[in-house]
Amino acid sequence: MTTYTPDPQDIHVAEAAPPKRDNKKLFIILGVVGAVLCLCSVICLAGGGFAMYNVVQEQPKVAAVVDEFMRHMDNGNTDQAYTLFSERSKRQTPQSALDAMLEGNTALLFEGYQSSEVTNLNISANFNTDDDLPQGQVATVNGIVKYADGIDGTFDAVLEKDGEQWYLHRIDINAPAEKFGG
């Protein structure tokens, strides 16, 4: 019996090829992440676009309520001015408070009123357990009040929407000292 012993130089071992990486899973994960980011971007842009559209649509309506209030107060018509307040606001503030605004120096806040201009408007959805606070669609607005004597004042107001109509919840009018003769 003969035994064959191979010479170590004659033995060639084939090296195994490295396994191919499967990039399919990586591409799927990256695709899903990219799609989610795109969807989030679209939702954010759509939400921002709707908010901007809403402000543009509501701004003239809100401005008209402020203007109408100032005109009624300038004319001494507190009955009509009071109709511009929300029912929630009326529960907290009697009409006599408007009558009192036309007495003394505060009457000068309305005297010679010409126009108002909205400079900032923020519309939001407000819900609160305190029923005295404005609820639902609420507009926070401020702007400039122009008087016949060339003096400009400012206003800050909060309005709440009931159906399609905006109503005042509160309004503050400020004028410089020269409006009061100072």
PyMOL commands that set and color helices and strands:
alter all, ss='L'
color gray80, all
select helices_A, chain A and resi 8-10+24-74+78-82+87-92+95-101+104-109+177-180
alter helices_A, ss='H'
color red, helices_A
select strands_A, chain A and resi 113-126+136-147+152-162+165-174
alter strands_A, ss='S'
color yellow, strands_A
deselect
rebuild
show_as cartoon
